[in-house]
Amino acid sequence: MKVLFAILRALWTVVRRDLTGFGPVRTNNFFLFVALLIWGNLVSGLAPVSAYPFLVLLAALLFFPISSDPLEKIPRVRMGLWPVAARDRVALRIVALAFSPVLWVTVALLIREGRSVVIPLAAVTGAAVVRALVTTRAPRFAVGRIVPAMSGSTGILLAGHLRGMLAVLDTWLALAIAIFATVAEPAAATVLSMLVGIALSTQAQCGADLDATRLRLLPWPAWRVLLARDAAYLALQLLLTLPLDPMAGLAFGMTALAMGRYPSLHANLHIDRWRFASGRVLFGAIQMIAGAMLAFAGAKGTAAAAILWAGSLYWGGSVLDRRLHGIRRERP
């Protein structure tokens, strides 16, 4: 019994830490965009109806990581070492359900609607018992397998960055917007391409892995490392906006990379798997304003965005080169 209580305390700690991982959504560019929509409607004395679809998208994407089984957050090897009998595992699986935030919300909604919670809780408990008694597990699906292996040193970095982006909720938000945009009014293609860019843009501010030891061992100039990251970002941006307005999407993407270069090198912003990226509000506002201006400017705006991006790549490469390989001493 003491072992079970110790496991439950550790599990509660894991769940609390996991929930705090959703805090960075407050400084995500798309969340700031939705907050601006709500503020504008409230100032005008209107209900924030225009923000409702985006709030539903955010809630739907947050639902999946929150609804995961709390016990799945514990490594499989560690669970196998626990001195717990079969019946204790069943009890542990049932009690662990109480730590699920989705169960809290479901019970609250059922009570609010005046419905009985007995049958749903009995069904969930039965599923938990079956899950605890089944010893074999199906192999887990790895989302990174969607991206094929690429040859060459640059291809390896490019594939790695694409796989990393697929494990961030911002990317799936951009994908959902792109899918819904295909049935929207064609005249709104440029605006919808910008929305895809806003959904992805916070990732352009994050670059915590740029200090990784493996990058110091690469016999390349630092700008090639940044180029591989940017190429993965722009490839995804172009793919999602191809049915809409690819030129506007590319202009917004290059501007977001250029304006997010400084925080990506100096702010040390991390991206957790299956979470929304966090950024700096000031740079997020600059990304959205400058990106919108150049996206609406057509071919000239795309050219200007390309110049800004190339300049930021050169500057960022010089900064990263000094950081990775040290400042070269001048010869006497």
C-alpha positions in Angstrom: 0.0 0.0 0.0 2.8 2.4 0.8 4.2 1.7 -2.7 0.9 2.6 -4.3 0.7 5.9 -2.4 4.2 6.8 -3.3 3.4 6.1 -7.0 0.3 8.2 -6.8 2.2 11.1 -5.3 4.8 10.9 -8.0 2.0 10.7 -10.6 0.3 13.8 -9.3 3.6 15.6 -9.5 4.0 14.6 -13.1 0.4 15.7 -14.0 0.9 19.1 -12.3 4.2 19.7 -14.1 2.5 18.6 -17.3 -0.3 21.1 -16.9 2.2 24.0 -16.3 3.6 23.2 -19.7 0.6 24.7 -21.3 1.4 28.1 -19.8 3.5 29.3 -22.8 0.4 29.5 -25.0 -0.2 32.9 -23.4 2.7 34.4 -25.4 2.1 32.4 -28.6 1.5 34.7 -31.6 -1.7 33.1 -32.6 -3.1 33.4 -29.1 -2.1 37.1 -29.1 -3.9 37.4 -32.5 -7.1 35.9 -31.0 -6.8 38.1 -27.9 -6.6 41.1 -30.2 -9.7 40.0 -32.1 -11.6 39.6 -28.8 -10.4 43.0 -27.6 -11.4 44.8 -30.8 -14.9 43.3 -30.6 -15.4 44.2 -27.0 -14.2 47.8 -27.6 -16.8 48.0 -30.4 -19.5 46.7 -28.1 -19.9 43.5 -30.0 -19.7 39.9 -29.0 -16.4 38.3 -30.0 -18.0 36.0 -32.5 -15.1 36.3 -35.0 -12.8 34.8 -32.4 -15.0 31.8 -31.6 -13.7 29.5 -34.5 -10.1 30.1 -33.5 -10.8 29.5 -29.9 -12.4 26.2 -30.8 -9.3 25.2 -32.8 -7.0 26.0 -29.9 -9.2 24.1 -27.5 -9.4 21.1 -29.8 -5.6 20.9 -30.2 -5.1 21.3 -26.4 -7.6 18.5 -25.8 -5.4 15.7 -27.2 -2.3 16.1 -25.0 -4.5 16.9 -21.9 -6.6 13.8 -22.5 -3.7 11.3 -22.5 -3.6 8.6 -19.9 -1.6 9.9 -16.8 0.2 6.6 -16.5 1.5 6.9 -20.1 3.6 9.8 -18.9 5.8 7.4 -16.9 8.5 5.5 -18.9 7.6 1.9 -19.7 10.8 0.6 -18.3 10.2 2.3 -14.9 6.7 0.9 -14.7 8.0 -2.6 -15.3 10.3 -2.3 -12.3 7.6 -1.4 -9.9 6.9 -4.1 -7.2 3.2 -4.0 -7.9 0.9 -7.0 -8.2 -1.7 -7.4 -11.0 -4.7 -6.3 -8.9 -2.7 -3.4 -7.6 -2.1 -2.3 -11.2 -5.8 -2.4 -11.8 -6.4 -0.2 -8.7 -3.6 2.1 -9.8 -5.1 2.5 -13.3 -8.5 3.3 -11.9 -7.2 5.8 -9.3 -5.0 7.5 -11.9 -8.1 8.4 -13.9 -8.9 11.0 -11.1 -5.8 12.9 -12.3 -7.1 13.3 -15.8 -8.2 17.0 -16.4 -10.5 15.8 -19.2 -12.4 13.7 -16.7 -12.8 16.7 -14.4 -14.3 18.8 -17.3 -16.6 16.0 -18.4 -18.0 15.4 -15.0 -18.5 19.2 -14.4 -20.3 19.5 -17.7 -22.6 16.5 -17.0 -23.5 17.9 -13.6 -24.1 21.3 -15.1 -26.5 19.8 -17.6 -28.3 17.8 -14.9 -27.2 14.4 -16.3 -26.2 11.4 -14.4 -22.5 10.7 -14.2 -22.8 7.0 -13.1 -23.0 5.4 -16.5 -20.1 7.4 -18.0 -17.9 6.8 -15.0 -18.7 3.1 -15.0 -17.8 2.8 -18.7 -14.5 4.7 -18.1 -13.7 2.5 -15.1 -14.4 -0.6 -17.1 -12.1 0.6 -19.9 -9.4 1.3 -17.3 -9.7 -2.3 -15.9 -9.4 -3.8 -19.3 -6.4 -1.6 -20.1 -4.7 -2.7 -16.9 -5.2 -6.4 -17.6 -3.9 -6.3 -21.2 -0.2 -6.8 -21.0 0.7 -6.5 -24.7 0.8 -3.1 -26.3 0.6 -2.1 -29.9 3.6 -0.3 -31.3 3.3 3.4 -30.8 3.0 5.6 -33.8 5.8 8.1 -34.3 4.7 11.2 -36.1 8.3 11.8 -37.2 8.1 8.9 -39.6 6.0 11.0 -41.9 9.1 12.8 -43.0 11.3 10.4 -45.0 15.1 10.1 -44.5 17.1 12.5 -46.6 20.6 11.9 -47.9 23.5 14.3 -47.2 24.5 16.2 -44.2 22.1 19.1 -45.0 19.3 16.6 -45.7 19.8 15.1 -42.2 19.4 18.5 -40.5 16.5 19.4 -42.7 14.6 16.1 -41.9 15.4 16.5 -38.2 13.9 20.0 -38.2 10.8 19.0 -40.1 10.2 16.1 -37.6 10.6 18.5 -34.7 8.1 20.9 -36.2 5.6 18.0 -36.6 5.7 17.5 -32.8 4.6 21.1 -32.0 1.0 22.0 -31.8 1.6 25.2 -33.8 2.2 23.2 -36.9 -1.1 21.2 -36.5 -2.9 24.5 -35.9 -1.5 25.8 -39.2 -2.5 22.6 -40.9 -6.1 22.8 -39.6 -6.4 26.4 -40.8 -5.1 25.4 -44.2 -7.6 22.6 -44.5 -10.6 24.8 -43.5 -9.3 27.5 -45.8 -9.7 25.3 -48.9 -13.5 25.7 -48.6 -13.4 29.4 -47.9 -13.9 32.3 -50.2 -11.0 32.5 -52.8 -10.9 36.3 -52.3 -9.7 35.7 -48.7 -6.7 33.5 -49.8 -4.1 36.1 -48.8 -5.6 36.7 -45.4 -5.8 32.9 -44.8 -2.2 32.5 -45.9 -1.3 35.1 -43.3 -3.2 33.1 -40.6 -1.2 30.1 -41.5 1.9 32.2 -41.2 0.8 33.5 -37.8 0.2 30.0 -36.5 3.8 29.0 -37.5 5.6 32.2 -36.7 6.2 31.7 -33.0 8.5 28.8 -33.8 10.7 31.2 -35.7 11.6 32.8 -32.3 12.7 29.5 -30.7 16.2 28.2 -31.1 17.3 26.7 -27.9 19.0 23.7 -29.7 21.3 26.1 -31.5 23.8 25.7 -28.5 23.8 21.9 -28.9 27.2 20.2 -28.6 26.7 18.3 -31.9 26.5 21.5 -33.8 30.0 22.5 -32.6 31.3 19.3 -34.1 29.9 19.9 -37.6 32.6 21.0 -40.1 30.3 23.7 -41.6 29.9 27.4 -41.3 27.1 28.3 -38.9 24.9 29.9 -41.6 24.3 26.4 -43.1 22.8 25.3 -39.8 20.4 28.2 -39.8 19.7 27.7 -43.5 18.6 24.1 -42.9 16.3 25.3 -40.1 14.9 28.0 -42.3 14.5 25.7 -45.3 12.4 23.3 -43.2 10.2 26.2 -41.9 9.7 27.8 -45.3 9.0 24.4 -47.0 6.2 23.7 -44.5 4.9 27.3 -44.9 4.9 27.0 -48.7 3.2 23.6 -48.6 0.4 24.7 -46.4 -0.3 27.9 -48.4 0.1 26.4 -51.8 -3.7 26.0 -52.4 -4.2 29.6 -51.1 -1.7 32.4 -51.8 1.8 30.9 -51.8 3.6 34.2 -52.6 1.9 35.9 -49.6 2.6 32.9 -47.4 6.3 32.8 -48.4 6.6 36.6 -47.8 5.1 36.2 -44.4 7.3 33.2 -43.6 10.5 34.9 -44.6 9.5 38.0 -42.6 8.7 35.9 -39.5 12.1 34.3 -39.7 13.9 37.6 -40.1 12.1 39.3 -37.3 12.4 36.2 -35.1 16.1 35.8 -35.6 17.2 37.8 -32.6 15.1 36.0 -30.0 16.0 32.7 -31.6 19.7 33.4 -30.9 19.5 35.3 -27.6 16.2 34.5 -25.8 16.8 30.8 -25.3 13.2 29.9 -25.8 12.4 26.2 -25.6 9.7 24.2 -27.5 8.2 21.2 -25.6 6.8 18.3 -27.6 3.0 18.5 -28.1 2.8 22.0 -26.7 2.4 25.5 -28.2 5.6 27.4 -28.7 6.2 30.5 -26.6 7.7 33.8 -27.8 8.3 37.4 -26.9 5.3 39.6 -27.3 7.2 42.5 -28.8 8.9 40.4 -31.5 5.6 38.5 -32.1 3.8 41.8 -32.7 6.7 42.9 -35.1 6.4 39.5 -36.9 2.7 39.9 -37.5 2.7 43.6 -38.5 5.7 43.4 -40.8 4.6 40.0 -42.2 1.1 41.4 -43.0 2.5 44.5 -44.7 4.9 42.5 -47.0 2.3 39.8 -47.7 -0.2 42.3 -49.0 2.5 44.0 -51.1 2.6 41.2 -53.7 5.8 40.5 -55.6 7.6 43.6 -54.3 6.8 42.6 -50.7 8.1 39.0 -51.4 11.3 40.5 -52.7 11.7 42.8 -49.7 11.0 39.9 -47.4 13.7 37.8 -49.2 16.2 40.6 -48.7 15.3 40.9 -45.0 15.6 37.1 -44.5 18.9 36.9 -46.3 20.3 39.7 -44.2 19.1 38.1 -41.0 20.7 34.8 -42.2 24.0 36.4 -42.7 23.9 38.2 -39.4 22.6 35.2 -37.5 25.3 33.0 -39.1 28.1 35.3 -37.8 26.6 35.4 -34.3 26.2 31.6 -34.2 29.7 31.1 -35.6 31.3 33.0 -32.8 29.2 31.2 -30.3 29.9 27.7 -31.6 33.5 28.0 -32.5 34.8 30.9 -30.4 36.0 34.3 -31.5 39.1 33.8 -33.6 42.0 35.8 -32.4 43.6 38.2 -34.8 47.1 37.3 -35.9 49.8 39.6 -34.6 
